[in-house]
Amino acid sequence: MINPQWLQSFSVLAELGNFTRTAEHLNITQAAVSQHIRRLEDELGPLLIRRPRSVELTPAGLSLLAYCNEVKQADKRLKLNLSGADKTAGEISLITPGSVGLALYPALLDLQTNHPNLSIRHRFAPDPEVLQSVLANQYELGLVTLKPDDARITADYFGEEPLELVIPAGHTIKNWEDLRSLGFINHPDGKAMADRLLSRLFAGQGHINDIPIHGFINQISLILEPVSRGLGFTVIPRHARQAFAKQDQIHVLEWGDAVVETLWLIHRAEWPLSKRAAFAVEVLKGHIGD
């Protein structure tokens, strides 16, 4: 790694163009500045063309100056991220289930549009991966549907997400046999969601395992595609259904009491949220409320 003092002397010299003014600016001797530049040139080759009252950077010098600027910017980003002082600058890292992620991502982009110094890093993942990623400090914020029982995690109520029974448009479902005839379009959380909802809507009539599987898809945005083509029904969170483009080709069966999944916001318990993360949470809560 290049000595930071040498880089500082070179950077100031490149800006001021004069050894004497550089020494005065850095409050060191001119001999020290010359020594720093000589050490850099011993390692990197000629960096300067020395003229009587100024210096000119060689191509290698220009490359080193660009490197110095990158180091300065990286140092600023590091200090900003560590301090968390500015709620409108730095990275917001969030990992969520795909359904609520579809609802939140546009709001995150709006937040970044309004505050260009923010950087958004958002990943879709099932509950177990969300929890492990937050525990491993890969993401500062996470959303899960099962409240973790782990002392290392703080979990706060974030909102609710209703489950919906979605069938092809034009189909009629009156009883359990109609569901069996239509068939089930499964997804990674499909059977668990279907068991929760169908056991409420069709209590005592059957179990999701009794219904033929007519397809499986693990891409949240495509789960309703086979449903829209009449290939089966599915059970999916409302946010995922609302994000589907072909609303006229599907139908939501609504009867009985709603079945909802509670969303829990999680983060490491050992330290508080950064100001930018807390700012994002308030914005996103308002979005889910809307």
QUIRANOR-V998565 format. One record per residue. RES is the residue in one small letter. SS is DSSP state (H for helix, E for strand, C for the rest). BURIAL is b if it has 24 or more other C-alpha atoms within 12 Angstrom, else e. Layout:
# QUIRANOR-V998565
res->RES ss->SS burial->BURIAL
res->RES ss->SS burial->BURIAL
This chain:
# QUIRANOR-V998565
res->m ss->C burial->e
res->i ss->C burial->e
res->n ss->C burial->e
res->p ss->H burial->e
res->q ss->H burial->e
res->w ss->H burial->b
res->l ss->H burial->b
res->q ss->H burial->b
res->s ss->H burial->b
res->f ss->H burial->b
res->s ss->H burial->b
res->v ss->H burial->b
res->l ss->H burial->b
res->a ss->H burial->b
res->e ss->H burial->e
res->l ss->H burial->e
res->g ss->C burial->b
res->n ss->C burial->b
res->f ss->H burial->b
res->t ss->H burial->b
res->r ss->H burial->e
res->t ss->H burial->b
res->a ss->H burial->b
res->e ss->H burial->e
res->h ss->H burial->e
res->l ss->H burial->e
res->n ss->C burial->e
res->i ss->C burial->e
res->t ss->C burial->e
res->q ss->H burial->e
res->a ss->H burial->e
res->a ss->H burial->e
res->v ss->H burial->b
res->s ss->H burial->b
res->q ss->H burial->e
res->h ss->H burial->b
res->i ss->H burial->b
res->r ss->H burial->e
res->r ss->H burial->e
res->l ss->H burial->b
res->e ss->H burial->b
res->d ss->H burial->e
res->e ss->H burial->e
res->l ss->H burial->e
res->g ss->C burial->e
res->p ss->C burial->e
res->l ss->C burial->b
res->l ss->E burial->b
res->i ss->E burial->e
res->r ss->E burial->e
res->r ss->C burial->e
res->p ss->C burial->e
res->r ss->C burial->e
res->s ss->C burial->e
res->v ss->E burial->b
res->e ss->E burial->b
res->l ss->E burial->b
res->t ss->C burial->e
res->p ss->H burial->e
res->a ss->H burial->e
res->g ss->H burial->b
res->l ss->H burial->e
res->s ss->H burial->e
res->l ss->H burial->b
res->l ss->H burial->b
res->a ss->H burial->e
res->y ss->H burial->e
res->c ss->H burial->b
res->n ss->H burial->e
res->e ss->H burial->e
res->v ss->H burial->e
res->k ss->H burial->e
res->q ss->H burial->e
res->a ss->H burial->e
res->d ss->H burial->e
res->k ss->H burial->e
res->r ss->H burial->e
res->l ss->H burial->e
res->k ss->H burial->e
res->l ss->H burial->e
res->n ss->H burial->b
res->l ss->H burial->e
res->s ss->H burial->e
res->g ss->C burial->b
res->a ss->C burial->e
res->d ss->C burial->e
res->k ss->C burial->b
res->t ss->C burial->b
res->a ss->C burial->b
res->g ss->E burial->b
res->e ss->E burial->b
res->i ss->E burial->b
res->s ss->E burial->b
res->l ss->E burial->b
res->i ss->E burial->b
res->t ss->E burial->b
res->p ss->C burial->b
res->g ss->H burial->b
res->s ss->H burial->b
res->v ss->H burial->b
res->g ss->H burial->b
res->l ss->H burial->b
res->a ss->H burial->b
res->l ss->H burial->b
res->y ss->H burial->b
res->p ss->H burial->e
res->a ss->H burial->b
res->l ss->H burial->b
res->l ss->H burial->b
res->d ss->H burial->e
res->l ss->H burial->b
res->q ss->H burial->b
res->t ss->H burial->e
res->n ss->H burial->e
res->h ss->C burial->e
res->p ss->C burial->e
res->n ss->C burial->e
res->l ss->E burial->b
res->s ss->E burial->b
res->i ss->E burial->b
res->r ss->E burial->b
res->h ss->E burial->b
res->r ss->E burial->b
res->f ss->E burial->b
res->a ss->C burial->b
res->p ss->C burial->b
res->d ss->H burial->b
res->p ss->H burial->e
res->e ss->H burial->e
res->v ss->H burial->b
res->l ss->H burial->b
res->q ss->H burial->b
res->s ss->H burial->b
res->v ss->H burial->b
res->l ss->H burial->b
res->a ss->C burial->e
res->n ss->C burial->e
res->q ss->C burial->e
res->y ss->C burial->b
res->e ss->C burial->b
res->l ss->E burial->b
res->g ss->E burial->b
res->l ss->E burial->b
res->v ss->E burial->b
res->t ss->C burial->b
res->l ss->C burial->b
res->k ss->C burial->b
res->p ss->C burial->b
res->d ss->C burial->e
res->d ss->C burial->e
res->a ss->C burial->e
res->r ss->C burial->e
res->i ss->E burial->b
res->t ss->E burial->b
res->a ss->E burial->b
res->d ss->E burial->b
res->y ss->E burial->e
res->f ss->E burial->b
res->g ss->E burial->b
res->e ss->E burial->b
res->e ss->E burial->b
res->p ss->E burial->b
res->l ss->E burial->b
res->e ss->E burial->b
res->l ss->E burial->b
res->v ss->E burial->b
res->i ss->E burial->b
res->p ss->E burial->b
res->a ss->C burial->b
res->g ss->C burial->e
res->h ss->C burial->b
res->t ss->C burial->e
res->i ss->C burial->b
res->k ss->C burial->e
res->n ss->C burial->e
res->w ss->H burial->e
res->e ss->H burial->e
res->d ss->H burial->e
res->l ss->H burial->b
res->r ss->H burial->b
res->s ss->H burial->e
res->l ss->H burial->b
res->g ss->C burial->b
res->f ss->E burial->b
res->i ss->E burial->b
res->n ss->E burial->b
res->h ss->C burial->b
res->p ss->C burial->b
res->d ss->C burial->b
res->g ss->H burial->b
res->k ss->H burial->b
res->a ss->H burial->e
res->m ss->H burial->b
res->a ss->H burial->b
res->d ss->H burial->b
res->r ss->H burial->b
res->l ss->H burial->b
res->l ss->H burial->b
res->s ss->H burial->e
res->r ss->H burial->e
res->l ss->H burial->b
res->f ss->C burial->b
res->a ss->C burial->e
res->g ss->C burial->e
res->q ss->C burial->e
res->g ss->C burial->e
res->h ss->C burial->b
res->i ss->H burial->b
res->n ss->H burial->e
res->d ss->H burial->e
res->i ss->C burial->b
res->p ss->C burial->b
res->i ss->E burial->b
res->h ss->E burial->b
res->g ss->E burial->b
res->f ss->E burial->b
res->i ss->C burial->e
res->n ss->C burial->e
res->q ss->C burial->e
res->i ss->H burial->b
res->s ss->H burial->b
res->l ss->H burial->b
res->i ss->H burial->b
res->l ss->H burial->b
res->e ss->H burial->b
res->p ss->H burial->b
res->v ss->H burial->b
res->s ss->H burial->b
res->r ss->C burial->b
res->g ss->C burial->b
res->l ss->C burial->b
res->g ss->C burial->b
res->f ss->E burial->b
res->t ss->E burial->b
res->v ss->E burial->b
res->i ss->E burial->b
res->p ss->E burial->b
res->r ss->H burial->b
res->h ss->H burial->b
res->a ss->H burial->b
res->r ss->H burial->b
res->q ss->H burial->b
res->a ss->C burial->b
res->f ss->C burial->b
res->a ss->C burial->e
res->k ss->C burial->e
res->q ss->H burial->e
res->d ss->H burial->e
res->q ss->H burial->e
res->i ss->E burial->b
res->h ss->E burial->b
res->v ss->E burial->b
res->l ss->E burial->b
res->e ss->C burial->e
res->w ss->C burial->e
res->g ss->C burial->e
res->d ss->C burial->e
res->a ss->C burial->e
res->v ss->C burial->b
res->v ss->E burial->b
res->e ss->E burial->b
res->t ss->E burial->e
res->l ss->E burial->b
res->w ss->E burial->b
res->l ss->E burial->b
res->i ss->E burial->b
res->h ss->E burial->b
res->r ss->E burial->b
res->a ss->C burial->e
res->e ss->C burial->e
res->w ss->C burial->e
res->p ss->C burial->e
res->l ss->C burial->b
res->s ss->C burial->b
res->k ss->H burial->b
res->r ss->H burial->b
res->a ss->H burial->b
res->a ss->H burial->b
res->f ss->H burial->b
res->a ss->H burial->b
res->v ss->H burial->b
res->e ss->H burial->e
res->v ss->H burial->b
res->l ss->H burial->b
res->k ss->H burial->b
res->g ss->H burial->e
res->h ss->H burial->b
res->i ss->H burial->b
res->g ss->H burial->e
res->d ss->C burial->e
